[in-house]
Amino acid sequence: MKRIIKTKRAPKALGPYSQAVVQGDFCFVSMELGINPQTKQLENATIESETKQAVENVKNILKEADFSLDDVVKVTLYVTDISLFGRINEEYAKFFKKEPPARALVVQSAMPLDAKVAVDAIAYKG
């Protein structure tokens, strides 16, 4: 039976979707922007701060679901400016120091709130 995850430690969904869904041993986290859940503003002073907040949001959603970043097996990273990829990657790497998950990169023309980076994740606890 699926379990819907909702936490105030991450921004509310911007549309008709759940922050995450747990099904069996998996947790599927929706695409998270770098929105600060307290201020409800995009943390976009730098690409590093936006990236950090996006991953922190994923981390907080996973925590609510009784998972952690160590359980993440797949990440999709969304960026709007490939020239920022090196800086995004450096910040992202701080969260996955050992045994990083598989990852896909999607370069797209635009995202909600003019975000430059977003992250979604699949976690597994077997």
Secondary structure as GFF3:
##gff-version 3
##sequence-region A 1 126
A	DSSP	beta_strand	3	5	.	.	.	ID=ss1
A	DSSP	beta_strand	20	23	.	.	.	ID=ss2
A	DSSP	beta_strand	26	33	.	.	.	ID=ss3
A	DSSP	alpha_helix	47	64	.	.	.	ID=ss4
A	DSSP	three_ten_helix	69	71	.	.	.	ID=ss5
A	DSSP	beta_strand	72	79	.	.	.	ID=ss6
A	DSSP	three_ten_helix	82	84	.	.	.	ID=ss7
A	DSSP	alpha_helix	85	93	.	.	.	ID=ss8
A	DSSP	beta_strand	102	107	.	.	.	ID=ss9
A	DSSP	three_ten_helix	112	114	.	.	.	ID=ss10
A	DSSP	beta_strand	117	124	.	.	.	ID=ss11
###
